[in-house]
Amino acid sequence: MHSIKQYQEYITTYLAEQQIIREPKNLYEPISYILGLGGKRIRPTLTLMAAEIFGASYKEALPAALAVEVFHNFSLIHDDIMDDAPLRRGNETVHEKWDLNTGILSGDAMLILAYQYFEQYEPPVFRDLAKLFSKTAIQVCEGQQWDVDFENRDEVAIAEYLKMIEYKTAVLVAAAMKMGAIIANTTTENCDLIYDFGLNLGLAFQLQDDYLDAFGDPATFGKQVGGDIIENKKTYLYLKAQEFSTAEQREELTHLFSIHPNDPTDKIASVKNVFEITGAAVATQQAIAAFTMKAFETLDKMNITADKKAVLQLFGEKLMARNV
């Protein structure tokens, strides 16, 4: 087994070896740009880690890991367009640096490039990886559409929101881990358990992202703090605040999520205050912890050594302690 930092370095090195920029440059330079911004590279790291957890070399999993990373960044380009986001990882988003059409087309190309990395595997493994990837990709799109739909709905249930983030975020984390297990040719039971581990960790990760979007440090978060509030997104924080609010607080929150001021500073501060005084902020942190513990419960059932279970648990603990 290797450290998280080593896995991240292996991915960075492997990415640098790819011939991404070619003609037409206006198609491929934005792809190189978004991939070059780095980020946490959590998903491809999990693919490499899962491969080694189940007895394969991380090197065997590099193409699949990069497929996951390319797909994830494709989704970010289109997500940023839909949100009209100015920043990604502290830098200009692709559609801001180039233009809207370039962002759409370069994103489309990334989806195809992601599939091409699976072609490096033998037919049985390729089939299983591609099947999982296709299922995951359509779920991510479904989750994204639910996310958009929820912005225009007055009422969203907690269960609906959790299903949305499961599809939009968690399934890709889960699939990334299962891909490593597939490449290692482990048992079906282990493949399913590592998927469940990743799914619950992914849910915790997205709730943590929601929390950091409101309460993160702008210097370390890398994205515009308060972006979800500006976009009137009904996150877990918002839904819990609605659940716990007095009639007066609920009316205030509903009003704040109906306006689009030119300067959103006061709106962000007011919404965050409601999140805190209603207990929604604490409830969100409790949900993060609950999903993390649910992920850890799957470790007991996995047919792997105790030291490898400890590696997975440590990763989950560090992920939940992040501030970026």
N, C-alpha and C positions, 0 to 999 in steps of 0.2 A: 504493500500500500504506500501511497505517496501523500504528501500534505496538500491541502487545498491550494496553497500558493503554487506548488509545483504543477498541479493539474492546470491551473490558470496559465502558467508559463508554457506548458506543452501546447495548449490551445492557441495561445498567441503566436508561438513559433510555427505551428502547423498552418495557421491562417496566413502568416507572412509568406509562406512557401507557395500559396495559391496564386495563380495568374488571374487576378480578378479584373484588373484594368486592361481593357482592349477596346477596339473600335465597335460602335461609336462611343467616344469617351463621355459624352453627356448622359449616356445610359449607365455606364459602369463606374464613373467617378463618384456619384452619390452612394453607390453600394459600398465602395471602398471606404468612403467617408464615414458612413454610419457604423460599419464594422470596426473601423479604426478608432472610434470614440471609446472603445473598451467596455466600460460598465463592469458589473460584477461577474458576468459570465457564469452565473449559477447553474443554468440548465446544462450547458455542455460539460461543466465540471461534474455534475451529477451522473452524466452518461459514462464518463471515464471512471468515476468512483465506483459506480454500480458494476461495471465490467470487472474491475479488480476485486470487488467484494465477492463476486461469484467465480473467481479463479482465472479470468482472462487477463491478458496484458492490456494496459490502457491504450497501447498503440493500435490494437485492433479496433478500438472504439472511436478513434479520431475522426474518420469520415462521418459517422453517424452524429458525433458530437457537434461537428461543424454544421451539419444539416440542421440540427436543432437551433444552433446559434443564428444561422442565416434566416431560418423561418421566423424566429423570434424578432429579429431586427426588421424583417419585412413587415410584421404586424405592427411594430412600433412606428414605422414610417407612415403607414395608413392610419394608425391610431392618432398620431400627431396631426395629420391632415384633418381628420374628423373633429378633433378637439381644438383645432387652430392654435396648437401649442407653440410658443416661441422657442422654448429650450428643451433640449434632451441631453442629459448627462453634462449639464452646464454649458453646452454649446448650441449654436443655431440648429434648429430642426432642418431636415432635408428640404422641405417645401419652402422654408424661409430663405435658406442659403441659395437654392436654385429657384424653382417655381413649382406650382401645383401639379402641372402635367408631368414634369420630371419626377416628382415624388411618387405619383401614381404608377408611372411606367417602370421606374427603377424597382419599386416594390414588387410589381408583377414579375419582373425578371428574377428577383430574389427567391420567389416561391418556386420557380422552375429550377433554379440553381440548387436549392435545398434538396429536391428530389434526385438530382444528378449524383449527389454524394453517395446515395445508397447503392448506386450501380457498381460500386467497388466491392460489394459483398457477393458471395456465392448465392445462386438462385433461392435455396430454401430460406436463408437468412434475409436476403433482399425482400422476399415475399412477405415475411413476418414484419419486417421493419416498415415496408411501404404500406402494408395494411394498417398497422398501428398509426403511422404518420397521417394517412388519409383520414382516418376516423378522428384523430386529434385536430387536424387542420379545420375540418368542417365544424367541430365543436367550438373551436376558438372563434370562428366566424359567427356562429349562433350566439355565443356569449357576448360578442361585440354588439350584435344587433339588439339583444336584450338590454345592454347597457345604454344604447341610444334610445330605445323605447321607453326606458324608465325615466328619462329626463322629461318626457312629455306626459307622464302619468302622475296624478295626484296621490295615489296610494300604491305602495310597493310593500309586499310582505317580506319579513326577514328571510323566510324560506326561499322566496323568489330571488332575493338578492344573493343568497349563498349559492344557489344554482347558477346564477349568472357568473359569479367570480370563479366557481368551479370550472365552468366551460371556458371562460375568457383567459384564465390564468393557471389554475391548478392542474388541468389535464395535461398541459405541456410539460410541467414539472414532473408529473407522474410518468408520462410517456418517455421523457428523457432518461429516467431511471430504468424503466422497463426495457428500453433499447439496449442499455448496457448489459442487462440480464439476458436478453435474447442473443446478443453477440457472444456471451459467455456460455451459451447453451446449457443454462441451468434448468431446473425443473419448472413445470408450469405453475406449481404452487408458489415457488420462490418468485417467479415473474409477476404473479398476481399480488403477492404480498409487498413487493418493492413498489409496485404501482400504487397500492393503497397507502404505503408510507409516503410516497411523493405527493399523492393527492391531498392528504391531510396537511402535509407540510406546505403545499402550495396554497391551500386555503388560509393557513396561518400567515404565510408570506404576504398574500394580497391584503389581508386585514391589517397587517403591519404597514403595508404601503399606504393604505387609506389613512391610517393614523399619522404616519410621517408626512403625508401630503398636507395635513392640517397643522401638525405640531412639530414637524422636523426643523432642523437647523438649515437655513438657506445655504450656508457655507459648505455643508456636507451632503445635503439631500440631492443636489444636482439638477432638480427640476424646480419649476416655479411653485413655491410653497403657497398653498391655498388654491391651487389650480382646480381642484374638484369643487370647491366652494364657488369659484368664479363661474364654472360651467353648470352650476346648480345640480350637481350629481348627487343622487340619493344613495350615499354610501352607508355602510354599517353605522358609522357615527351619526349620520343624519337620522336614520331609521330608529336607532336607539334613543336619540334625543326626542324624537316625536313620541315614542312610546312612554318615556319618563316625564315629559313636559307637563306643566300646568297648562290650563287653557290659554293663559296670557302668553306663556313662553312658546306654545305651539303656534299661536297666531303670529308672533314675531318671527319665528323660524320660517313659517310658510311665506310670509311677506318677503323676507330676505332672499328666499330661493325663487322669487318671482321677478327679481329686478336684475338689471345688467348695467350697473353704474360705470361711467368712464374711468373713474378711479375706484377700484374695488377695495382699497385699504381698509376703510371703515367697515365695509360689509364682512370682510374676512375676520376682522377682530370681533365683531358682534356675534358672528356664527360660532367662532371658537369659544367665546364666553358661554354661549348656550350649551355647547357640547360639554363644557366643564361643569357648569353648575347643575345640569340635569343628571350628571353621572354617566353620560354616554361615553366619555373618554375612558373612564375606568372600565365600563362594561366591554368596550372594544379590546382593551388590554387583557381582560379576563378571557374573552373569546379566542384571542391569539394563543394564550397559554393552553386553553382547552384543546384546540386543534393540534397543537404541538404534542401534547400528551397522548392524544389519540394516534398520532403518527408513531410515537414511541411504543405504543402497545403492540403494533404489528411486529416489532423486532423479536418479541418472545417466540413468535411462531416460525420465524425464518430458520431454515436449516443452514446456518453459518456459524462460525466460531464466535466466542464471546468478544474477542478483541475487535472483530469486524462489526459487531453490533455496537460496540463502544464508539467506533469511528462514526457511524451513522448518527448516533445520539449526540455526539459532540458537535457534529455539523449542524444538526437541528438547533441545538442550544445557541450556537454562535449566530446562526441566521436570525434568530429571534431577538438577539441582543444588538442587532445592527442599527445604525443611525443614518444609513444611506440607501 
